[in-house]
Amino acid sequence: MTQRIIRNAKIVTASEEFTGCMVIEAGKIRSIERGDTSVPGAEDWAGDWLLPGLVELHTDNLEKHLVPRPGVLWNAHSATVMHDALCAAAGITTVLDSIVIGDMDRGGARSQTQHVSIQALHDCRKEGLLRVEHLLHLRCEVSAPDIVEVFEQYADDALLELVSVMDHTPGQRQWRDLSKYRRYAERYGSFDNAEYQALVAELTAHQQRYAIPNRVAVIAGSHARSVPLASHDDTEVEHVAQASEERIAISEFPTTVAAAQAARAAGIAIVMGGPNLVKGGSHSGNVSAAELAQLDLLDIFSSDYVPASLLQSAFLLRDSVGWSLPKAINTVTRNPARAIGLMDRGELAPGLRADLIRVKMSSGMPMVRGAWHKGERAF
């Protein structure tokens, strides 16, 4: 059986980093050794980093290709293939495409794309058009009247690996600051004051009517199918206590230190957005990823809306926060994989999948020179 041998690479395992060699066979890592080798045909990586392929639990990047401009809906198959290529170029070898179901934008783009995007994901996989592995993350807007109906439509999807419950009603969680919510709501066009107040009142009424029963139904349906659950934008300690009672394992983007501390105490994995760290803060005015990292209240990074931020975030944890590189790399590889039960990837170890990336530093920035999925070149 054909072997591939890599030498002179800076290898980062889950607990250490060293210069060494790796043998790949049948799509898996056969062995990892320190030092050099003189085996003929070994690839010389010239001191570049050899890292596990990145694992992405929550990205909105597909939406940017589905709706490249307000009012413009792109072909879903084309958008999926381009999204896939960008993930591969960013070093992401496993990506959970986070599809919002339950539309709060009055018939906005998400209501028009939620079904076609999931169908395109299946079609592109079957046709062999994708470079990396794509799975499904259903983001469930619990205040939307139709959420339970749509959730049940996809709850048994073979690609479903994560369900998150979220509530973007203005005045709480991510949108505590109503001025920031208004700026977001007006991204496609402005409201006069009366229109804006009517929108807030409508969304608040929907939350009061639907949020509690819909959340209960989605969580029960997920547990019945053994699908991992995440909460979204936990702000108060009470939000985390509720998530803990609901046996939720992941807290995505807590908005305050108090919520992150409560998640840590409850044994709930804490996810923050890569752009938050790269750009130096939250675009919504919430707690910064850097502050949580300095308090050791961060387990996983999501690239959110910029795939390249995932790798950048890991190296920033090392360079700006002082984490060891293995600990930092775990936030974008091992930790997200383990959080949803993917035990065959996410770190460099014999017997695991050969999902790998080659990284070179350029002007202080980590740049992906190559990516391999199950030992096959993806980028």
Summary of the structure (lengths in Angstrom):
residues: 379
radius of gyration: 21.1
end to end distance: 23.6
largest distance: 74.8
contacts: 1331
relative contact order: 0.15
helix: 38%
strand: 27%
